[in-house]
Each structure stands twice: as structure tokens, then as C-alpha cells.
Amino acid sequence: YGFQAAGLLNLALDTLGVQCGISNRVQTSQRSVQIAGVFNTADITHGSVQLAGVWNQARRGTASVQISGLVNHHRDTVTGAQVTSLYNYARPCERITTGPDQRSR
């Protein structure tokens, strides 16, 4: 299933994909959601969510969340979060704390 609203391009393969942005490409994913963003690419992941951001790429991860950020890349990780910062790179089995409050997400 692939869903697109108020956007230009949506390519969904073997996934549930929801988009209100410009481009959303999903392959072999359970869920990919992009709201008010530009690009969201999820590859072999269970959940990839981007809100009001620009880029969110998740590969072989369980959860990847980006809110009000620019770039968030997760590879081989369980949980990763980026909130109002620029770059966040997750390595295998690493828990991430970002943002001014340094809360663990």
C-alpha cells in the first residue's frame, strides 16, 4: 500500500507508506511516515518517522525518529532519535541522547 497526499511522488514497495511531502520511497518496510518534510527513505526497517524535517534515512533498524532536524541517519541500530539538531549518526546497539535537554529517546 502506498498513500500520498498533497505531494508529488510516492514509490512504495511491499510496505505501508504515508506521505504529505514531496518524495517518499519505501522498500521492504513495515511503516514509513513523512509529514511536512521533503525526503523520507526507509530500507529494511520496521518504523521510520520524520516530522518537519528534511532527511531521514533508516536502514536495518527498528525505530528511527527525527523531529525538527535536518539529517538523521541510522544503520544497524535499535533506537535513535534526533530533536532540533543537525546530524545524528547511530552505530550498532547504541542509545542516543540529543537535543538541549540530553534526554534519552
C-alpha positions in Angstrom: 0.0 0.0 0.0 1.2 3.5 -0.8 -0.5 6.7 0.2 0.3 10.2 -0.9 -1.5 13.5 -0.1 -0.6 17.0 -1.3 2.7 15.7 -2.7 4.4 14.9 -6.0 5.9 11.5 -5.8 5.4 8.3 -3.8 7.0 5.0 -4.6 6.0 2.2 -2.2 7.1 -1.5 -2.5 6.0 -4.1 0.0 5.1 -1.6 2.6 2.6 0.7 4.2 3.7 4.3 3.2 2.1 7.6 4.1 3.3 10.9 2.8 2.3 14.6 2.8 5.5 15.8 1.4 7.3 15.8 -1.9 9.0 12.4 -2.2 8.7 9.2 -0.3 10.4 6.0 -1.3 10.0 2.8 0.8 11.3 -0.7 0.1 10.6 -3.8 2.2 9.4 -1.8 5.2 6.6 -2.2 7.6 5.8 1.5 8.0 7.1 4.8 6.7 5.6 8.1 7.6 6.6 11.6 6.4 4.8 14.8 7.4 5.7 18.2 6.3 9.1 17.0 5.1 11.0 16.6 1.9 12.5 13.2 1.7 12.0 10.0 3.7 13.8 6.9 2.7 13.3 3.7 4.7 15.1 0.5 3.7 14.6 -2.8 5.6 13.2 -1.2 8.7 10.1 -1.5 10.8 9.4 2.1 11.5 10.7 5.4 10.1 9.1 8.6 11.1 10.1 12.2 10.1 8.2 15.3 11.2 9.0 18.7 9.9 12.5 17.7 8.8 14.4 17.3 5.6 16.1 13.9 5.5 15.5 10.7 7.4 17.2 7.5 6.3 16.8 4.3 8.3 18.4 1.0 7.3 18.1 -2.3 9.2 16.8 -0.5 12.3 13.7 -0.9 14.4 12.9 2.7 15.1 14.2 6.0 13.6 12.6 9.3 14.6 13.5 12.8 13.6 11.7 15.9 14.7 12.6 19.5 13.6 16.0 18.4 12.4 17.9 18.3 9.2 19.7 15.0 8.9 19.3 11.7 10.8 21.0 8.5 9.6 20.5 5.2 11.5 22.1 2.0 10.4 22.1 -1.3 12.4 20.6 0.3 15.5 17.6 -0.3 17.7 16.6 3.1 18.7 17.7 6.5 17.5 16.2 10.0 17.9 17.1 13.4 16.8 15.4 16.5 18.0 16.3 20.1 16.8 19.8 19.3 15.9 21.7 18.8 12.6 23.4 15.4 12.5 22.8 12.2 14.4 24.7 9.0 13.5 23.8 5.8 15.3 26.1 2.8 15.4 25.1 -0.8 16.3 23.4 -1.2 19.7 23.9 2.4 20.7 21.4 4.5 22.6 21.3 8.1 21.6 20.7 11.3 23.5 20.3 14.5 21.5 18.9 18.0 22.0 19.5 20.6 24.6 17.9 18.6 27.4 20.0 15.5 26.6 17.0 13.2 27.3 17.3 9.7 26.1 14.8 8.8 23.4 
